[in-house]
Amino acid sequence: MLKEKKLRAVLVGCGGISNAWLSANQRIDELEIVGLVDLNKDAAQDQKTKYDLHDAMVGTQMEAIIEEANPDVVFDCTVPNVHHKIATTAMKMGCHVFGEKPLAGSLEYAQEIIETMRETGRTHATMQNRRFKSGSRVMQQFLADQSIGELTTLNADFYIGAHFGGFRDHMEHVLILDMAIHTFDLARMLINANPVGVYCHEWNPKGSWYDHDASAVAIFEFDNGVVYTYRGSWCAEGMNTDWESEWRAIGTKGSILWDGHSSFKAETKNENAPQGFKSEMWSLEAPLIDPNIPLSAHYGAIRHFVDCMLKGETPETISTDNYKSLAMVFGAIESAETGKHVAINAKI
């Protein structure tokens, strides 16, 4: 637990995603940005000016800024393949780290981060902002209440015709590697169990503007017996889903449909009705969520992390847990490349 009532942070990587972090900072009185780091010093200076961070230091070398600014935490907004270097260096210099997804660019790098976390006694957590949206928490509460009985099956559909341009058009496994981590992590939160296996098929449909496979279907098994299916495409024109996917949860007594945003439809079996060919069903109202959970995507996740650091508590997305979501990503990629079912070892 930190002695001070305000968390001092250095943000590394001042590209587009840093706006979500710096906007959140303006809403959290207990958080102070004391340094901005980017290989392009002008980018860091621009963010300092944009967000009126008058006292923040600016530089191109994280180590130098950490030594001079003496932060409690480093916010890592760099590209995935640099995450392990930023994280391990910052933790060895005495800082906690909260980083953008994914945890790392490979399972090996993720393991190195976690080993360093354990060796230094610092905390490393990963940004999974989809968990901190009201719809996600309503769905979580729906399942926890067991109003549809025990969960047996969870399905998620993600279809966006995303014309990014730039590096994503040339990435291998672009959908699974760059986007599916959000859906996989949310599925893991909803199922509340560990993934143990996956079969995945990738392809690049006719008309795709991507160089490599931009569509995928994956079937995951969890250690509590739940089966989770993911169907997705980043080159689906028309009838696009929400960015949070569209979901169906099937339980032993009923089902829930969620549009990924705020629309829920749910039915549960009328246990008192005579059994016919189809069961008589009752409609269910969406449950209320805990008002103490900080929501609103990046703000909610950062608010939660700051509170945990100040109180000496463990963040929900601590990287020893988030590793399991990353293992789903690389398990799916291995299956797609080999055409075989892949066992997932999510223990770390």
ZARO-649106 format. One record per residue (C-alpha): y, x, z; residue number from 1; residue in three letters. Coordinates in steps of 0.05 Angstrom, whole numbers, plus 5000, padded with zeros to 4 digits. Layout:
<nodes>
Y / X / Z / NUM / Ala
...
</nodes>
This chain:
<nodes>
5000 / 5000 / 5000 / 1 / Met
5069 / 5026 / 4982 / 2 / Leu
5119 / 5037 / 5037 / 3 / Lys
5178 / 5017 / 4994 / 4 / Glu
5194 / 4945 / 4977 / 5 / Lys
5208 / 4963 / 4904 / 6 / Lys
5159 / 4993 / 4854 / 7 / Leu
5188 / 5050 / 4813 / 8 / Arg
5160 / 5054 / 4743 / 9 / Ala
5164 / 5099 / 4682 / 10 / Val
5148 / 5065 / 4616 / 11 / Leu
5115 / 5108 / 4563 / 12 / Val
5117 / 5084 / 4490 / 13 / Gly
5180 / 5047 / 4469 / 14 / Cys
5154 / 5010 / 4409 / 15 / Gly
5154 / 4935 / 4397 / 16 / Gly
5106 / 4916 / 4454 / 17 / Ile
5151 / 4950 / 4505 / 18 / Ser
5199 / 4891 / 4498 / 19 / Asn
5148 / 4846 / 4532 / 20 / Ala
5144 / 4895 / 4591 / 21 / Trp
5219 / 4907 / 4596 / 22 / Leu
5235 / 4833 / 4592 / 23 / Ser
5187 / 4820 / 4650 / 24 / Ala
5222 / 4875 / 4690 / 25 / Asn
5286 / 4836 / 4687 / 26 / Gln
5252 / 4778 / 4723 / 27 / Arg
5219 / 4820 / 4778 / 28 / Ile
5267 / 4843 / 4833 / 29 / Asp
5213 / 4887 / 4864 / 30 / Glu
5206 / 4928 / 4801 / 31 / Leu
5253 / 4984 / 4777 / 32 / Glu
5246 / 5022 / 4712 / 33 / Ile
5267 / 5093 / 4728 / 34 / Val
5246 / 5127 / 4664 / 35 / Gly
5232 / 5114 / 4590 / 36 / Leu
5189 / 5161 / 4547 / 37 / Val
5177 / 5162 / 4472 / 38 / Asp
5163 / 5215 / 4421 / 39 / Leu
5226 / 5188 / 4387 / 40 / Asn
5279 / 5197 / 4440 / 41 / Lys
5325 / 5149 / 4403 / 42 / Asp
5274 / 5093 / 4411 / 43 / Ala
5274 / 5105 / 4487 / 44 / Ala
5350 / 5107 / 4488 / 45 / Gln
5354 / 5043 / 4448 / 46 / Asp
5311 / 5007 / 4499 / 47 / Gln
5352 / 5035 / 4557 / 48 / Lys
5414 / 5006 / 4525 / 49 / Thr
5383 / 4940 / 4504 / 50 / Lys
5358 / 4925 / 4575 / 51 / Tyr
5417 / 4955 / 4613 / 52 / Asp
5374 / 5006 / 4649 / 53 / Leu
5434 / 5048 / 4668 / 54 / His
5398 / 5093 / 4718 / 55 / Asp
5334 / 5104 / 4678 / 56 / Ala
5319 / 5174 / 4653 / 57 / Met
5302 / 5183 / 4579 / 58 / Val
5257 / 5236 / 4549 / 59 / Gly
5201 / 5254 / 4502 / 60 / Thr
5154 / 5287 / 4554 / 61 / Gln
5122 / 5241 / 4605 / 62 / Met
5105 / 5298 / 4653 / 63 / Glu
5177 / 5321 / 4658 / 64 / Ala
5202 / 5250 / 4671 / 65 / Ile
5149 / 5238 / 4724 / 66 / Ile
5168 / 5303 / 4760 / 67 / Glu
5242 / 5286 / 4761 / 68 / Glu
5240 / 5210 / 4770 / 69 / Ala
5183 / 5208 / 4821 / 70 / Asn
5155 / 5140 / 4800 / 71 / Pro
5100 / 5101 / 4835 / 72 / Asp
5070 / 5076 / 4770 / 73 / Val
5067 / 5091 / 4696 / 74 / Val
5067 / 5033 / 4646 / 75 / Phe
5028 / 5056 / 4585 / 76 / Asp
5051 / 5022 / 4521 / 77 / Cys
5025 / 5076 / 4474 / 78 / Thr
4972 / 5069 / 4419 / 79 / Val
4899 / 5061 / 4442 / 80 / Pro
4875 / 5131 / 4425 / 81 / Asn
4928 / 5161 / 4471 / 82 / Val
4913 / 5116 / 4531 / 83 / His
4863 / 5163 / 4563 / 84 / His
4909 / 5223 / 4560 / 85 / Lys
4969 / 5185 / 4588 / 86 / Ile
4927 / 5152 / 4642 / 87 / Ala
4889 / 5214 / 4666 / 88 / Thr
4952 / 5257 / 4666 / 89 / Thr
4994 / 5205 / 4703 / 90 / Ala
4940 / 5193 / 4756 / 91 / Met
4931 / 5267 / 4768 / 92 / Lys
5006 / 5270 / 4779 / 93 / Met
5001 / 5217 / 4833 / 94 / Gly
5019 / 5154 / 4795 / 95 / Cys
4983 / 5088 / 4789 / 96 / His
4977 / 5065 / 4717 / 97 / Val
4981 / 4997 / 4684 / 98 / Phe
4966 / 5002 / 4609 / 99 / Gly
4967 / 4959 / 4547 / 100 / Glu
4900 / 4935 / 4520 / 101 / Lys
4851 / 4961 / 4503 / 102 / Pro
4832 / 5003 / 4563 / 103 / Leu
4818 / 5061 / 4516 / 104 / Ala
4800 / 5077 / 4444 / 105 / Gly
4727 / 5088 / 4461 / 106 / Ser
4678 / 5076 / 4518 / 107 / Leu
4676 / 5151 / 4532 / 108 / Glu
4751 / 5154 / 4541 / 109 / Tyr
4748 / 5092 / 4585 / 110 / Ala
4696 / 5126 / 4629 / 111 / Gln
4741 / 5187 / 4635 / 112 / Glu
4798 / 5142 / 4658 / 113 / Ile
4755 / 5109 / 4710 / 114 / Ile
4727 / 5176 / 4735 / 115 / Glu
4799 / 5201 / 4744 / 116 / Thr
4818 / 5137 / 4780 / 117 / Met
4761 / 5148 / 4830 / 118 / Arg
4776 / 5222 / 4838 / 119 / Glu
4851 / 5213 / 4850 / 120 / Thr
4849 / 5148 / 4890 / 121 / Gly
4900 / 5119 / 4842 / 122 / Arg
4895 / 5049 / 4811 / 123 / Thr
4888 / 5038 / 4736 / 124 / His
4892 / 4968 / 4708 / 125 / Ala
4893 / 4940 / 4637 / 126 / Thr
4940 / 4888 / 4608 / 127 / Met
4901 / 4825 / 4592 / 128 / Gln
4959 / 4777 / 4586 / 129 / Asn
4917 / 4718 / 4561 / 130 / Arg
4889 / 4710 / 4631 / 131 / Arg
4959 / 4695 / 4657 / 132 / Phe
4973 / 4632 / 4617 / 133 / Lys
4970 / 4563 / 4646 / 134 / Ser
4918 / 4537 / 4597 / 135 / Gly
4871 / 4595 / 4614 / 136 / Ser
4876 / 4579 / 4688 / 137 / Arg
4866 / 4504 / 4677 / 138 / Val
4803 / 4520 / 4638 / 139 / Met
4780 / 4568 / 4692 / 140 / Gln
4790 / 4515 / 4745 / 141 / Gln
4755 / 4462 / 4703 / 142 / Phe
4693 / 4505 / 4701 / 143 / Leu
4697 / 4527 / 4774 / 144 / Ala
4700 / 4455 / 4796 / 145 / Asp
4634 / 4442 / 4759 / 146 / Gln
4659 / 4374 / 4737 / 147 / Ser
4615 / 4384 / 4675 / 148 / Ile
4559 / 4413 / 4716 / 149 / Gly
4536 / 4485 / 4708 / 150 / Glu
4563 / 4520 / 4647 / 151 / Leu
4509 / 4536 / 4595 / 152 / Thr
4547 / 4550 / 4531 / 153 / Thr
4617 / 4574 / 4512 / 154 / Leu
4644 / 4575 / 4441 / 155 / Asn
4709 / 4604 / 4416 / 156 / Ala
4739 / 4598 / 4346 / 157 / Asp
4796 / 4644 / 4323 / 158 / Phe
4824 / 4634 / 4253 / 159 / Tyr
4891 / 4664 / 4235 / 160 / Ile
4916 / 4684 / 4166 / 161 / Gly
4953 / 4746 / 4191 / 162 / Ala
4992 / 4783 / 4137 / 163 / His
5012 / 4843 / 4180 / 164 / Phe
5020 / 4897 / 4127 / 165 / Gly
5018 / 4968 / 4153 / 166 / Gly
4960 / 5002 / 4189 / 167 / Phe
4920 / 4939 / 4205 / 168 / Arg
4907 / 4927 / 4131 / 169 / Asp
4868 / 4992 / 4129 / 170 / His
4832 / 4990 / 4197 / 171 / Met
4757 / 4987 / 4203 / 172 / Glu
4733 / 4930 / 4248 / 173 / His
4804 / 4905 / 4249 / 174 / Val
4789 / 4836 / 4279 / 175 / Leu
4741 / 4859 / 4333 / 176 / Ile
4776 / 4924 / 4351 / 177 / Leu
4848 / 4901 / 4350 / 178 / Asp
4845 / 4828 / 4370 / 179 / Met
4778 / 4802 / 4396 / 180 / Ala
4786 / 4839 / 4463 / 181 / Ile
4833 / 4783 / 4484 / 182 / His
4782 / 4728 / 4469 / 183 / Thr
4723 / 4768 / 4497 / 184 / Phe
4760 / 4783 / 4561 / 185 / Asp
4781 / 4710 / 4570 / 186 / Leu
4709 / 4688 / 4557 / 187 / Ala
4685 / 4736 / 4611 / 188 / Arg
4735 / 4707 / 4660 / 189 / Met
4713 / 4636 / 4645 / 190 / Leu
4638 / 4651 / 4648 / 191 / Ile
4647 / 4693 / 4711 / 192 / Asn
4587 / 4737 / 4695 / 193 / Ala
4570 / 4803 / 4660 / 194 / Asn
4552 / 4811 / 4587 / 195 / Pro
4483 / 4839 / 4574 / 196 / Val
4472 / 4834 / 4498 / 197 / Gly
4504 / 4817 / 4431 / 198 / Val
4487 / 4805 / 4358 / 199 / Tyr
4547 / 4810 / 4311 / 200 / Cys
4556 / 4802 / 4236 / 201 / His
4621 / 4824 / 4201 / 202 / Glu
4643 / 4813 / 4130 / 203 / Trp
4705 / 4815 / 4086 / 204 / Asn
4710 / 4749 / 4049 / 205 / Pro
4734 / 4740 / 3978 / 206 / Lys
4809 / 4739 / 3975 / 207 / Gly
4818 / 4782 / 4037 / 208 / Ser
4879 / 4828 / 4037 / 209 / Trp
4844 / 4876 / 4085 / 210 / Tyr
4807 / 4939 / 4063 / 211 / Asp
4750 / 4927 / 4112 / 212 / His
4714 / 4870 / 4147 / 213 / Asp
4764 / 4820 / 4175 / 214 / Ala
4716 / 4764 / 4194 / 215 / Ser
4661 / 4763 / 4246 / 216 / Ala
4611 / 4720 / 4283 / 217 / Val
4583 / 4746 / 4349 / 218 / Ala
4532 / 4717 / 4398 / 219 / Ile
4535 / 4745 / 4469 / 220 / Phe
4486 / 4735 / 4526 / 221 / Glu
4508 / 4738 / 4599 / 222 / Phe
4468 / 4755 / 4661 / 223 / Asp
4475 / 4684 / 4688 / 224 / Asn
4441 / 4655 / 4625 / 225 / Gly
4505 / 4631 / 4591 / 226 / Val
4509 / 4642 / 4516 / 227 / Val
4579 / 4655 / 4487 / 228 / Tyr
4593 / 4652 / 4412 / 229 / Thr
4654 / 4679 / 4376 / 230 / Tyr
4674 / 4660 / 4306 / 231 / Arg
4736 / 4692 / 4278 / 232 / Gly
4776 / 4714 / 4218 / 233 / Ser
4843 / 4747 / 4206 / 234 / Trp
4845 / 4725 / 4133 / 235 / Cys
4836 / 4650 / 4142 / 236 / Ala
4890 / 4613 / 4104 / 237 / Glu
4908 / 4544 / 4131 / 238 / Gly
4887 / 4503 / 4192 / 239 / Met
4899 / 4563 / 4237 / 240 / Asn
4878 / 4561 / 4310 / 241 / Thr
4921 / 4580 / 4369 / 242 / Asp
4926 / 4655 / 4382 / 243 / Trp
4885 / 4641 / 4444 / 244 / Glu
4829 / 4610 / 4401 / 245 / Ser
4799 / 4540 / 4405 / 246 / Glu
4744 / 4530 / 4457 / 247 / Trp
4684 / 4486 / 4473 / 248 / Arg
4649 / 4491 / 4540 / 249 / Ala
4582 / 4456 / 4548 / 250 / Ile
4554 / 4443 / 4617 / 251 / Gly
4493 / 4408 / 4645 / 252 / Thr
4532 / 4343 / 4654 / 253 / Lys
4588 / 4345 / 4602 / 254 / Gly
4634 / 4384 / 4556 / 255 / Ser
4706 / 4408 / 4551 / 256 / Ile
4748 / 4419 / 4489 / 257 / Leu
4810 / 4464 / 4495 / 258 / Trp
4858 / 4480 / 4439 / 259 / Asp
4876 / 4547 / 4471 / 260 / Gly
4944 / 4521 / 4491 / 261 / His
4955 / 4459 / 4533 / 262 / Ser
4910 / 4405 / 4504 / 263 / Ser
4845 / 4389 / 4540 / 264 / Phe
4792 / 4336 / 4527 / 265 / Lys
4733 / 4331 / 4575 / 266 / Ala
4676 / 4284 / 4589 / 267 / Glu
4623 / 4281 / 4642 / 268 / Thr
4559 / 4240 / 4646 / 269 / Lys
4560 / 4174 / 4684 / 270 / Asn
4502 / 4188 / 4730 / 271 / Glu
4497 / 4114 / 4750 / 272 / Asn
4490 / 4087 / 4680 / 273 / Ala
4421 / 4072 / 4651 / 274 / Pro
4394 / 4128 / 4607 / 275 / Gln
4399 / 4112 / 4533 / 276 / Gly
4394 / 4152 / 4469 / 277 / Phe
4463 / 4181 / 4485 / 278 / Lys
4489 / 4185 / 4556 / 279 / Ser
4548 / 4143 / 4577 / 280 / Glu
4607 / 4189 / 4589 / 281 / Met
4670 / 4187 / 4631 / 282 / Trp
4735 / 4221 / 4612 / 283 / Ser
4760 / 4275 / 4659 / 284 / Leu
4831 / 4294 / 4676 / 285 / Glu
4851 / 4367 / 4674 / 286 / Ala
4852 / 4398 / 4744 / 287 / Pro
4914 / 4425 / 4777 / 288 / Leu
4921 / 4500 / 4781 / 289 / Ile
4940 / 4544 / 4839 / 290 / Asp
5017 / 4546 / 4839 / 291 / Pro
5014 / 4615 / 4871 / 292 / Asn
4985 / 4647 / 4808 / 293 / Ile
5040 / 4681 / 4769 / 294 / Pro
5034 / 4657 / 4698 / 295 / Leu
5071 / 4667 / 4631 / 296 / Ser
5030 / 4721 / 4596 / 297 / Ala
5060 / 4791 / 4603 / 298 / His
5106 / 4770 / 4659 / 299 / Tyr
5049 / 4739 / 4698 / 300 / Gly
5004 / 4800 / 4690 / 301 / Ala
5060 / 4849 / 4710 / 302 / Ile
5082 / 4805 / 4768 / 303 / Arg
5009 / 4804 / 4792 / 304 / His
5003 / 4880 / 4786 / 305 / Phe
5068 / 4893 / 4823 / 306 / Val
5048 / 4846 / 4879 / 307 / Asp
4980 / 4881 / 4885 / 308 / Cys
5011 / 4950 / 4888 / 309 / Met
5062 / 4929 / 4941 / 310 / Leu
5009 / 4895 / 4984 / 311 / Lys
4953 / 4946 / 4974 / 312 / Gly
4908 / 4896 / 4938 / 313 / Glu
4864 / 4903 / 4877 / 314 / Thr
4891 / 4877 / 4810 / 315 / Pro
4848 / 4826 / 4774 / 316 / Glu
4845 / 4870 / 4712 / 317 / Thr
4829 / 4936 / 4748 / 318 / Ile
4796 / 4979 / 4696 / 319 / Ser
4729 / 4984 / 4730 / 320 / Thr
4724 / 4909 / 4715 / 321 / Asp
4760 / 4910 / 4648 / 322 / Asn
4711 / 4962 / 4623 / 323 / Tyr
4661 / 4904 / 4616 / 324 / Lys
4706 / 4870 / 4564 / 325 / Ser
4714 / 4935 / 4526 / 326 / Leu
4638 / 4943 / 4527 / 327 / Ala
4634 / 4875 / 4492 / 328 / Met
4679 / 4901 / 4436 / 329 / Val
4640 / 4964 / 4423 / 330 / Phe
4574 / 4929 / 4431 / 331 / Gly
4595 / 4880 / 4377 / 332 / Ala
4617 / 4937 / 4331 / 333 / Ile
4551 / 4974 / 4341 / 334 / Glu
4513 / 4911 / 4325 / 335 / Ser
4554 / 4898 / 4262 / 336 / Ala
4544 / 4969 / 4238 / 337 / Glu
4469 / 4970 / 4251 / 338 / Thr
4451 / 4898 / 4237 / 339 / Gly
4413 / 4897 / 4303 / 340 / Lys
4417 / 4863 / 4370 / 341 / His
4451 / 4911 / 4419 / 342 / Val
4441 / 4913 / 4495 / 343 / Ala
4507 / 4919 / 4533 / 344 / Ile
4510 / 4963 / 4594 / 345 / Asn
4574 / 4941 / 4628 / 346 / Ala
4561 / 4980 / 4693 / 347 / Lys
4609 / 5036 / 4707 / 348 / Ile
</nodes>
